Amino acid sequence: MSTTFRTSRQFAAPPAVVFAAIADVERIARWWGPAGFSNRIAEFDFRPGGRWLFDMIGPDGTVYANESLFVSIEPARQVVLRHVCAPHFQLSITLEPAADGTLLLWAQTFDDEAVAAAVRAIVEPANEQNLDRLAAELARGAG
């Protein structure tokens, strides 16, 4: 059984534009997470080794505390982060230039196989919803 969940999405925007929606704290607060969730970001130190501390608020008002560290950042190409609170995982977001924009590759690898199995039914649709929200943010523009 794999502990990595992969998805991809084509966006009609160049990699630099997609990257900008990831790198900007106000923009990522609008689109990060599954449908119906909002974010309250306490810290967003977007640099290798930097910390991202935030609460995701579910549609029912439940608050989910999150802490991640940025492992590596390659502008307009890749962001790798490590989720350092449970459930532990590493997320790699890779941006590849494509004929009509960007191919985004999303790979989320959980540390524990049992945890991955337990969250599979939640994570797979949630990751797709996350990319739906990114698409809406890109359509909205930088404003």
KAVENJO-V486786 format. One line per field, one symbol per residue. phi: phi as a letter, one per 20 degrees, with the letter a starting at -180 (. if undefined). A space follows every 10 residues. Layout:
# KAVENJO-V486786
phi=???
This chain:
# KAVENJO-V486786
phi=.edddcbbbe cebfgfffgf feeegfffff dfofgneccc eebbefbgnf dcdbdedfge nfddfcccdf fbcdgmcacc cdeedffebd ddddddfcgd qcdeddcdde fdfffgffdg fefgfffffg ffffgfffff nff
